């Protein structure tokens, strides 16, 4: 088994380096696209589950909010990963 070395991980300076304009546009565009998909999925899932189980409009909104929070969490995770990976890619 190989050990993790310092060479395997980007330095703090590389990770914190600013992105170029092209990379910035790419990352922001990907984040907006993925966020739109996550939130559309969250709203549709809330509507579909509540409708399928005939739970009524209140539960429909409850499911939408719950899945919306999950979508926000997933979007933030995706954004952090995309930002980090684009910065690493730029300096490799």
C-alpha positions as CSV (number, residue, x, y, z in Angstrom):
1,X,0.0,0.0,0.0
2,X,1.4,3.4,-0.9
3,X,1.5,6.1,1.7
4,X,0.2,9.6,1.0
5,X,3.0,11.9,0.5
6,X,3.1,15.7,0.4
7,X,3.7,15.5,-3.3
8,X,0.3,13.8,-3.8
9,X,-1.6,16.7,-2.3
10,X,-1.6,20.2,-3.7
11,X,0.0,22.8,-1.5
12,X,-2.2,25.4,0.2
13,X,-0.8,28.1,-2.1
14,X,-1.9,26.1,-5.2
15,X,-5.3,25.4,-3.8
16,X,-5.9,29.1,-2.9
17,X,-4.5,30.4,-6.2
18,X,-7.1,32.5,-8.1
19,X,-8.6,31.0,-11.2
20,X,-8.2,32.5,-14.6
21,X,-11.2,34.1,-16.4
22,X,-11.8,31.1,-18.6
23,X,-11.6,28.7,-15.7
24,X,-13.9,30.9,-13.6
25,X,-16.5,31.0,-16.3
26,X,-16.3,27.2,-16.7
27,X,-16.7,26.5,-13.0
28,X,-19.5,29.0,-12.4
29,X,-21.4,27.7,-15.5
30,X,-21.1,24.1,-14.3
31,X,-22.2,25.0,-10.8
32,X,-25.3,26.9,-12.1
33,X,-26.2,24.0,-14.4
34,X,-25.8,21.4,-11.7
35,X,-27.7,23.5,-9.1
36,X,-30.6,23.9,-11.5
37,X,-30.8,20.2,-12.1
38,X,-30.6,19.4,-8.4
39,X,-33.4,21.9,-7.5
40,X,-35.6,20.8,-10.3
41,X,-35.2,17.2,-9.2
42,X,-35.9,18.2,-5.6
43,X,-39.2,20.0,-6.5
44,X,-40.3,17.2,-8.9
45,X,-39.5,14.5,-6.3
46,X,-41.5,16.3,-3.6
47,X,-44.5,16.8,-5.9
48,X,-44.3,13.2,-7.2
49,X,-44.0,11.4,-3.8
50,X,-46.7,13.5,-2.2
51,X,-49.0,12.9,-5.1
52,X,-48.3,9.2,-5.4
53,X,-49.0,8.7,-1.7
54,X,-52.0,11.2,-1.8
55,X,-50.6,13.1,1.2
56,X,-52.0,16.5,0.2
57,X,-50.5,19.9,-0.5
58,X,-48.9,20.5,2.9
59,X,-46.8,17.3,2.7
60,X,-46.0,18.2,-0.9
61,X,-44.4,21.4,0.3
62,X,-42.7,19.7,3.2
63,X,-41.1,17.1,0.8
64,X,-40.1,19.9,-1.5
65,X,-38.4,21.8,1.3
66,X,-36.7,18.7,2.6
67,X,-35.4,17.7,-0.9
68,X,-34.5,21.3,-1.5
69,X,-32.2,21.3,1.5
70,X,-30.6,18.1,0.2
71,X,-30.2,19.8,-3.2
72,X,-28.5,22.8,-1.5
73,X,-26.1,20.5,0.3
74,X,-25.3,18.6,-2.9
75,X,-24.8,21.9,-4.8
76,X,-22.4,23.2,-2.2
77,X,-20.4,19.9,-2.2
78,X,-20.3,20.0,-6.0
79,X,-19.2,23.7,-6.0
80,X,-16.4,23.1,-3.6
81,X,-15.1,20.0,-5.5
82,X,-15.3,21.8,-8.9
83,X,-13.5,24.8,-7.6
84,X,-10.8,22.7,-6.0
85,X,-10.3,20.5,-9.0
86,X,-10.3,23.3,-11.5
87,X,-7.6,25.0,-9.4
88,X,-5.5,21.8,-9.3
89,X,-6.0,21.2,-13.0
90,X,-4.8,24.7,-13.8
91,X,-1.5,24.2,-11.9
92,X,-0.7,20.7,-13.1
